[in-house]
């Protein structure tokens, strides 16, 4: 039975009516980490894994939300004068409703049943998929048409202002625009984007470390603060600089050496990562997959050493993957401190690659990783 059919059946059992089903995909970022909120470039790809929201209208102004994944329900009123987050998964749903209303869209009450295929806490953007699917449900029920890019912006606001995570636009943008089997190179300043399909016989193997270190959220926000400090420093000598996107590597080397050493390393990662994304997109268009893989590895080392968001488990996976046949490149993906790696792999080697990576990681860490294969049909 299809996933949406199962969700419809569960919704009927709970609320006695037939819902409308909405979905949005998770994403894996091929290269371009922590560049999005610096007005830079990213290159994500949508997954076949999605978050599904079955929704039914209510006659009042109440939102009732139930998560199949967590087995929990929450209820909110859309007329709450001072809505606040509660550090709970439901903030992603309620926060979207709050931001949509602040933007001038009047919503009606709804019953929502949520089921996510995107693994939670793995760096594959389960939160953005939930936000976008929820926003589509709210807007559809209110009879409001909003362009996909605007939906992405509103969902980003929900995460920034209500949930309290200072994420960039990438995750929500891919949930609105991405298609499995293709890379999407996004300019996070202009929101212009280009698409490039993965070559035939080439796909992605995503490996979940099965760890999620608790310092992730606070460290994420600290990295953003470090980048802002770097911008302020560079803008004193280069008035045109409003984001790290505006800084070249030579300018950073010339003018950045007097800034705090940690801030300098954070900036060096972002500036060099922007270069890598542009080079990687050209390599993918040209079919230069060895070059693409080299850039993936360079990205990982920069994230490990300069941005300091990797962890031993991620490094072990990348080291193992890099020595296996049929792989072009491997790197951590997402916010770091756990979560997943992504590897660009020839389809004919996918089974051997996945089995060997899983076995060697288990031998090294005692953990059994979860694998997700993404090969275009």
ChimeraX attribute file (.defattr): number of C-alpha atoms within 10 A of each C-alpha:
attribute: neighborCount
match mode: 1-to-1
recipient: residues
	/A:1	5
	/A:2	6
	/A:3	11
	/A:4	17
	/A:5	12
	/A:6	11
	/A:7	20
	/A:8	20
	/A:9	15
	/A:10	17
	/A:11	24
	/A:12	14
	/A:13	11
	/A:14	12
	/A:15	13
	/A:16	10
	/A:17	14
	/A:18	15
	/A:19	21
	/A:20	17
	/A:21	20
	/A:22	21
	/A:23	24
	/A:24	30
	/A:25	32
	/A:26	30
	/A:27	31
	/A:28	25
	/A:29	25
	/A:30	29
	/A:31	34
	/A:32	29
	/A:33	29
	/A:34	27
	/A:35	26
	/A:36	23
	/A:37	21
	/A:38	23
	/A:39	21
	/A:40	25
	/A:41	29
	/A:42	28
	/A:43	27
	/A:44	24
	/A:45	31
	/A:46	27
	/A:47	26
	/A:48	19
	/A:49	21
	/A:50	25
	/A:51	26
	/A:52	25
	/A:53	31
	/A:54	26
	/A:55	25
	/A:56	22
	/A:57	20
	/A:58	14
	/A:59	8
	/A:60	11
	/A:61	16
	/A:62	19
	/A:63	21
	/A:64	19
	/A:65	21
	/A:66	21
	/A:67	17
	/A:68	14
	/A:69	12
	/A:70	11
	/A:71	8
	/A:72	11
	/A:73	13
	/A:74	15
	/A:75	12
	/A:76	15
	/A:77	15
	/A:78	18
	/A:79	11
	/A:80	11
	/A:81	7
	/A:82	6
	/A:83	14
	/A:84	14
	/A:85	15
	/A:86	10
	/A:87	11
	/A:88	9
	/A:89	16
	/A:90	20
	/A:91	22
	/A:92	23
	/A:93	25
	/A:94	27
	/A:95	25
	/A:96	26
	/A:97	26
	/A:98	23
	/A:99	20
	/A:100	21
	/A:101	14
	/A:102	11
	/A:103	10
	/A:104	8
	/A:105	15
	/A:106	16
	/A:107	20
	/A:108	19
	/A:109	20
	/A:110	20
	/A:111	21
	/A:112	28
	/A:113	24
	/A:114	26
	/A:115	22
	/A:116	23
	/A:117	16
	/A:118	24
	/A:119	20
	/A:120	13
	/A:121	19
	/A:122	24
	/A:123	25
	/A:124	28
	/A:125	29
	/A:126	24
	/A:127	24
	/A:128	29
	/A:129	31
	/A:130	31
	/A:131	30
	/A:132	32
	/A:133	25
	/A:134	28
	/A:135	24
	/A:136	22
	/A:137	23
	/A:138	26
	/A:139	19
	/A:140	15
	/A:141	18
	/A:142	15
	/A:143	11
	/A:144	12
	/A:145	10
	/A:146	12
	/A:147	8
	/A:148	17
	/A:149	16
	/A:150	12
	/A:151	23
	/A:152	24
	/A:153	15
	/A:154	24
	/A:155	32
	/A:156	27
	/A:157	22
	/A:158	26
	/A:159	24
	/A:160	15
	/A:161	16
	/A:162	21
	/A:163	23
	/A:164	15
	/A:165	16
	/A:166	19
	/A:167	19
	/A:168	21
	/A:169	23
	/A:170	30
	/A:171	30
	/A:172	31
	/A:173	27
	/A:174	31
	/A:175	30
	/A:176	24
	/A:177	16
	/A:178	22
	/A:179	18
	/A:180	19
	/A:181	22
	/A:182	19
	/A:183	25
	/A:184	24
	/A:185	24
	/A:186	24
	/A:187	20
	/A:188	21
	/A:189	15
	/A:190	9
	/A:191	14
	/A:192	9
	/A:193	14
	/A:194	11
	/A:195	16
	/A:196	16
	/A:197	16
	/A:198	21
	/A:199	15
	/A:200	12
	/A:201	13
	/A:202	22
	/A:203	22
	/A:204	25
	/A:205	24
	/A:206	25
	/A:207	25
	/A:208	27
	/A:209	28
	/A:210	15
	/A:211	17
	/A:212	17
	/A:213	12
	/A:214	10
	/A:215	9
	/A:216	15
	/A:217	15
	/A:218	10
	/A:219	16
	/A:220	19
	/A:221	15
	/A:222	13
	/A:223	19
	/A:224	18
	/A:225	14
	/A:226	19
	/A:227	25
	/A:228	19
	/A:229	17
	/A:230	24
	/A:231	23
	/A:232	16
	/A:233	19
	/A:234	23
	/A:235	17
	/A:236	11
	/A:237	12
	/A:238	15
	/A:239	9
	/A:240	11
	/A:241	16
	/A:242	16
	/A:243	19
	/A:244	25
	/A:245	23
	/A:246	17
	/A:247	21
	/A:248	15
	/A:249	16
	/A:250	10
	/A:251	14
	/A:252	17
	/A:253	12
	/A:254	10
	/A:255	14
	/A:256	22
	/A:257	12
	/A:258	10
	/A:259	14
	/A:260	13
	/A:261	11
	/A:262	15
	/A:263	22
	/A:264	22
	/A:265	23
	/A:266	22
	/A:267	29
	/A:268	23
	/A:269	24
	/A:270	29
	/A:271	23
	/A:272	18
	/A:273	27
	/A:274	28
	/A:275	17
	/A:276	22
	/A:277	26
	/A:278	16
	/A:279	14
	/A:280	25
	/A:281	22
	/A:282	15
	/A:283	17
	/A:284	19
	/A:285	14
	/A:286	11
	/A:287	13
	/A:288	13
	/A:289	21
	/A:290	15
	/A:291	17
	/A:292	26
	/A:293	23
	/A:294	15
	/A:295	24
	/A:296	27
	/A:297	21
	/A:298	19
	/A:299	26
	/A:300	26
	/A:301	19
	/A:302	22
	/A:303	25
	/A:304	20
	/A:305	13
	/A:306	18
	/A:307	24
	/A:308	18
	/A:309	21
	/A:310	23
	/A:311	18
	/A:312	13
	/A:313	23
	/A:314	26
	/A:315	18
	/A:316	16
	/A:317	26
	/A:318	23
	/A:319	16
	/A:320	16
	/A:321	28
	/A:322	18
	/A:323	13
	/A:324	17
	/A:325	13
	/A:326	18
	/A:327	24
	/A:328	23
	/A:329	26
	/A:330	31
	/A:331	32
	/A:332	37
	/A:333	30
	/A:334	27
	/A:335	23
	/A:336	26
	/A:337	26
	/A:338	27
	/A:339	27
	/A:340	32
	/A:341	30
	/A:342	27
	/A:343	28
	/A:344	26
	/A:345	28
	/A:346	20
	/A:347	21
	/A:348	11
	/A:349	15
	/A:350	21
	/A:351	12
	/A:352	14
	/A:353	22
	/A:354	20
	/A:355	12
	/A:356	15
	/A:357	24
	/A:358	22
	/A:359	14
	/A:360	16
	/A:361	22
	/A:362	14
	/A:363	11
	/A:364	11
	/A:365	13
	/A:366	10
	/A:367	15
	/A:368	15
	/A:369	20
	/A:370	14
	/A:371	18
	/A:372	18
	/A:373	19
	/A:374	22
	/A:375	20
	/A:376	17
	/A:377	8
